[in-house]
Amino acid sequence: MPSTKLPAADATGGKAAAQGEGEGERYPVEEVALVVPETDDPATPVMTFRAWTLGLASCVVLIFLNTFFTYRTQPLTISGILAQILVLPVGRFMASVLPDREVRLLGGRLGSFNLNPGPFNIKEHVIITIFANCGVSYGGGDAYSIGAITVMKAYYKQSLSFLCALLIVLSTQILGYGWAGMLRRFLVDPAEMWWPSNLAQVSLFR
């Protein structure tokens, strides 16, 4: 597969203006340039059946376990790096056993997907890890608003219905992603805005 040169970007995948022409072009941050690859194969599949299956499963399992262990006297947090390590052999196993077959949704009216588009690749691994990180609240364990709901019930004797509590959790979580989207051009896209904590996971992918 042919590879294309990527523009300058930070560890989170954001793009920035090219710093120059030619093969000598590098990221403006040396630490990022040493870890993040500068080439990309746009033909590599990303949102595959394997990626959706393992991504959703890892997200659900991690958020359940982290929320469950939050109520211990000594809380236990399972990080997304564990999922990043575990899904690699599972993804390769799925690539070896799943048939290369096209599946049509409602006769093709809702589109189609391939159960096994090829070998398990790094892009699938990355998107699965992003799913998993959403299930850990980026190292914080459970969703932040769950603590407020628990305190209301345990200390203030105020109970909330399941639907109300669910809407509070969803709205606060989505609010964070909304702020992240609005501030993307300032905190993600500029190549100088790199996030050192992401470099460990990026180096593990390679």
Secondary structure, DSSP 8 states (H G I E B T S, - for coil): ---EE--SB-TT--B-----SSTT---SSHHHHHHS-SEE-TTS--S-HHHHHHHHHHHHHHHHHHHHHHTSSS-----HHHHHHHHHHHHHHHHHHS---EEEGGGGTT-EEES--SS--HHHHHHHHHHHHHTTTTTT-S-HHHHHHHHHHHTS-----HHHHHHHHHHHHHHHHHHHHHTHHHHTSSTT---HHHHHHHHHH-
